[in-house]
């Protein structure tokens, strides 16, 4: 299976999208129109399906609620010639007064979802509402070891807040995540980081190489940066060009579809 080729559109919640693109079939049409490489839909917050009875559920009919649904969506994307992946936000049990068996439940669910989709993206961040900072040694390793034990051939994408400033990446204990990842897709957001894309992209590419050298990331792991959809389209195009020409990236992810500027769709088509 190819890893993550071309530009991928990441969807947070289908019900937050305009009415002409809030279903899988409509997003497939959109991706084909602008020659995107694939789409990735959010499956889980922790152990909760996005379409389940959570605090902010995705109420759209195609919001993910089961493994069978993931398999059906992948089949539809395969038929259309569009890549498909799911993404997850692993949470830590201590935030809910839960035991470490919560990590095992997450791993089991993610393994099943990953096997159905073929690809899975792990959004790991050190802030509130995410994995969090400085969790006990071995907890992320436990999650990922159990996941990989059940899903050894699933393409894994790590999508952390990769900034070294303020220890954002280091707070995640990268040596516990990196060995299990096939693709590194750190968040490079112009609007959030307020740095020129070229500077931020260069810094995070250096981190990618450091993860390979010192944190166990596989030598054949690939570089696919994540760009913010609300960034100026000119900045995204410049970043895509830099990643392709100077960093050997053959794709990227744009997060997230609901915030995407109209001019950025033309950039996606131009980059294809």
C-alpha positions as CSV (number, residue, x, y, z in Angstrom):
1,X,0.0,0.0,0.0
2,X,1.2,3.5,-0.8
3,X,1.7,5.6,2.3
4,X,0.3,9.1,2.0
5,X,0.7,10.3,-1.6
6,X,-0.6,13.7,-2.8
7,X,-2.6,16.2,-0.7
8,X,-4.9,14.8,1.9
9,X,-8.0,16.6,3.2
10,X,-8.6,16.0,6.9
11,X,-12.2,16.2,8.2
12,X,-12.9,16.9,11.9
13,X,-16.7,16.8,11.9
14,X,-18.9,16.3,8.9
15,X,-21.8,18.2,10.4
16,X,-19.6,21.3,10.6
17,X,-19.2,21.4,6.8
18,X,-21.5,23.2,4.3
19,X,-24.4,21.2,3.0
20,X,-22.8,20.4,-0.3
21,X,-19.9,18.5,1.3
22,X,-21.2,17.0,4.6
23,X,-21.3,13.4,3.3
24,X,-18.7,11.0,2.2
25,X,-19.9,10.9,-1.4
26,X,-19.8,14.7,-1.6
27,X,-16.3,14.8,-0.1
28,X,-15.1,12.2,-2.6
29,X,-16.5,14.3,-5.4
30,X,-14.7,17.4,-4.0
31,X,-11.4,15.4,-3.7
32,X,-11.6,14.2,-7.3
33,X,-12.5,17.7,-8.5
34,X,-9.4,19.2,-7.0
35,X,-7.2,16.1,-7.5
36,X,-6.6,15.5,-3.8
37,X,-4.8,12.3,-2.9
38,X,-7.1,11.2,-0.1
39,X,-9.4,12.1,2.8
40,X,-9.0,11.3,6.4
41,X,-12.1,11.3,8.8
42,X,-12.0,11.4,12.5
43,X,-13.0,8.1,14.2
44,X,-12.3,8.5,17.9
45,X,-11.8,10.9,20.8
46,X,-10.2,8.5,23.3
47,X,-12.4,5.4,23.1
48,X,-15.6,7.2,21.9
49,X,-16.8,7.2,18.3
50,X,-17.2,10.6,16.8
51,X,-20.8,9.8,15.9
52,X,-21.6,8.6,19.4
53,X,-23.2,10.3,22.4
54,X,-20.2,12.4,23.3
55,X,-20.1,16.0,24.4
56,X,-19.9,17.4,20.8
57,X,-21.0,14.5,18.6
58,X,-20.9,14.5,14.8
59,X,-24.5,14.1,13.9
60,X,-24.0,13.6,10.2
61,X,-25.2,10.2,8.8
62,X,-21.7,9.4,7.6
63,X,-20.0,10.3,10.9
64,X,-18.1,7.2,12.1
65,X,-19.9,4.9,14.5
66,X,-18.6,1.4,13.7
67,X,-15.8,-0.7,12.2
68,X,-18.1,-1.9,9.5
69,X,-18.8,1.7,8.5
70,X,-15.1,2.4,8.2
71,X,-14.7,-0.7,5.9
72,X,-17.6,0.5,3.7
73,X,-16.2,4.0,3.4
74,X,-12.8,2.7,2.4
75,X,-14.4,0.5,-0.2
76,X,-16.2,3.6,-1.6
77,X,-13.0,5.6,-1.7
78,X,-11.1,2.7,-3.3
79,X,-13.8,2.5,-6.0
80,X,-13.4,6.3,-6.7
81,X,-9.6,6.1,-6.7
82,X,-9.3,8.3,-3.6
83,X,-7.1,7.4,-0.6
84,X,-8.8,6.8,2.8
85,X,-7.7,7.0,6.4
86,X,-9.1,7.5,9.8
87,X,-7.6,9.6,12.5
88,X,-7.8,9.4,16.3
89,X,-7.1,11.6,19.3
90,X,-5.7,9.3,22.0
91,X,-6.6,10.4,25.5
92,X,-5.0,9.5,28.8
93,X,-7.0,7.6,31.5
94,X,-5.9,9.7,34.4
95,X,-8.0,12.6,33.0
96,X,-11.1,10.5,33.6
97,X,-10.2,8.7,36.8
98,X,-9.7,5.5,34.8
99,X,-7.1,2.8,35.0
100,X,-4.6,1.7,32.5
101,X,-7.0,-0.8,30.9
102,X,-8.4,2.3,29.2
103,X,-5.2,2.4,27.2
104,X,-5.7,-1.2,26.2
105,X,-9.3,-0.4,25.1
106,X,-8.1,2.5,23.0
107,X,-5.4,0.3,21.4
108,X,-7.9,-2.4,20.6
109,X,-10.3,0.0,19.0
110,X,-7.6,1.8,17.0
111,X,-6.2,-1.5,15.7
112,X,-9.6,-2.6,14.5
113,X,-10.2,0.8,12.9
114,X,-6.7,0.9,11.3
115,X,-7.1,-2.6,9.8
116,X,-10.5,-1.6,8.3
117,X,-9.1,1.6,6.9
118,X,-5.6,0.5,6.0
119,X,-4.2,3.8,7.4
120,X,-4.5,5.6,10.7
121,X,-3.4,9.0,11.9
122,X,-2.5,9.6,15.6
123,X,-3.1,13.3,16.7
124,X,-0.9,13.5,19.8
125,X,-0.7,16.9,21.6
126,X,0.4,18.0,25.0
127,X,-2.5,20.3,25.8
128,X,-5.9,19.9,27.5
129,X,-8.3,17.7,25.6
130,X,-5.5,15.7,24.1
131,X,-3.0,13.1,25.3
132,X,-1.4,15.7,27.6
133,X,2.1,16.5,28.8
134,X,4.6,14.4,30.7
135,X,2.4,11.3,31.1
136,X,4.1,8.5,33.2
137,X,6.9,6.7,31.4
138,X,5.7,3.8,29.4
139,X,2.1,4.7,29.0
140,X,2.3,5.8,25.4
141,X,4.5,2.8,24.7
142,X,1.9,0.5,26.2
143,X,-0.8,1.9,23.9
144,X,1.3,1.7,20.8
145,X,2.8,-1.7,21.5
146,X,-0.6,-3.2,22.0
147,X,-1.9,-1.5,18.9
148,X,1.0,-2.7,16.7
149,X,0.7,-6.2,18.1
150,X,-2.8,-6.4,16.5
151,X,-2.2,-4.2,13.5
152,X,1.4,-4.8,12.3
153,X,0.8,-3.9,8.7
154,X,-1.4,-0.8,9.1
155,X,0.2,2.4,7.8
156,X,0.6,4.7,10.8
157,X,0.9,8.5,10.6
158,X,2.1,10.6,13.6
159,X,0.6,14.0,13.6
160,X,1.8,15.7,16.8
161,X,2.3,19.3,17.8
162,X,6.0,19.0,16.7
163,X,7.3,22.3,18.1
164,X,10.3,22.0,20.3
165,X,9.8,25.5,21.7
166,X,8.0,25.2,25.1
167,X,8.8,21.4,24.9
168,X,5.6,20.6,23.0
169,X,7.0,17.5,21.3
170,X,9.3,16.5,24.2
171,X,6.3,16.6,26.6
172,X,4.9,13.7,24.6
173,X,7.9,11.4,25.2
174,X,8.6,10.9,21.4
175,X,10.7,7.8,21.9
176,X,7.4,6.0,22.9
177,X,5.5,7.0,19.8
178,X,8.1,7.3,17.0
179,X,9.2,3.7,16.6
180,X,5.7,2.7,15.6
181,X,5.2,5.3,12.9
182,X,5.5,5.0,9.1
183,X,4.8,8.6,8.4
184,X,5.6,11.9,10.3
185,X,3.1,14.6,9.7
186,X,3.6,17.3,12.3
187,X,1.3,20.3,12.5
188,X,2.8,23.3,10.7
189,X,0.2,26.0,11.2
190,X,0.9,29.5,9.9
191,X,-2.0,31.1,11.8
192,X,-1.2,29.4,15.1
193,X,2.6,29.6,15.1
194,X,3.0,33.0,13.6
195,X,6.3,32.2,11.9
196,X,7.1,32.2,8.2
197,X,6.2,28.7,6.9
198,X,9.8,28.3,5.5
199,X,11.3,28.7,9.0
200,X,8.8,26.5,10.8
201,X,8.9,23.8,8.1
202,X,12.7,23.7,8.1
203,X,12.8,23.4,11.9
204,X,10.3,20.6,11.9
205,X,12.1,18.7,9.1
206,X,15.2,18.8,11.3
207,X,13.2,17.3,14.1
208,X,12.0,14.5,11.7
209,X,15.6,13.6,11.0
210,X,16.4,13.7,14.8
211,X,13.5,11.4,15.5
212,X,15.1,8.9,13.1
213,X,18.5,9.3,14.6
214,X,17.7,9.3,18.3
215,X,14.1,8.3,19.0
216,X,13.7,5.1,17.1
217,X,11.6,6.3,14.2
218,X,12.1,3.8,11.3
219,X,14.7,4.8,8.8
220,X,12.2,4.5,6.0
221,X,9.6,6.6,7.6
222,X,8.3,9.3,5.3
223,X,7.8,13.1,5.7
224,X,4.3,14.5,5.1
225,X,3.8,17.8,6.9
226,X,0.3,19.0,8.0
227,X,-0.7,22.5,7.0
228,X,-3.5,24.6,8.5
229,X,-6.4,25.0,6.1
230,X,-7.0,28.6,7.2
231,X,-3.4,29.7,6.3
232,X,-3.0,32.0,3.4
233,X,-3.1,30.0,0.2
234,X,0.2,31.6,-1.0
235,X,1.9,30.4,2.1
236,X,0.6,26.9,1.7
237,X,1.7,26.7,-1.9
238,X,5.2,28.0,-0.9
239,X,5.4,25.4,1.9
240,X,4.2,22.6,-0.4
241,X,6.9,23.6,-2.9
242,X,9.6,23.7,-0.3
243,X,8.6,20.3,1.2
244,X,8.6,18.7,-2.3
245,X,11.7,20.2,-3.7
246,X,13.9,20.4,-0.6
247,X,12.6,17.7,1.7
248,X,11.5,14.9,-0.6
249,X,7.9,15.0,0.5
250,X,5.5,13.5,-2.1
251,X,2.4,14.6,-0.1
252,X,1.0,16.5,2.8
253,X,-2.2,16.8,4.9
254,X,-4.4,19.9,5.2
255,X,-6.3,20.3,8.4
256,X,-9.2,20.8,8.4
257,X,-11.7,20.9,5.6
258,X,-14.2,23.1,7.4
259,X,-11.7,26.0,7.6
260,X,-10.3,25.7,4.1
261,X,-10.2,28.9,2.0
262,X,-11.6,28.7,-1.5
263,X,-8.3,29.8,-2.9
264,X,-6.6,26.8,-1.2
265,X,-8.6,24.3,-3.3
266,X,-6.9,25.7,-6.3
267,X,-3.6,25.3,-4.6
268,X,-4.4,21.6,-4.0
269,X,-5.3,21.2,-7.7
270,X,-2.1,23.0,-8.8
271,X,0.1,20.8,-6.5
272,X,-1.4,17.5,-7.8
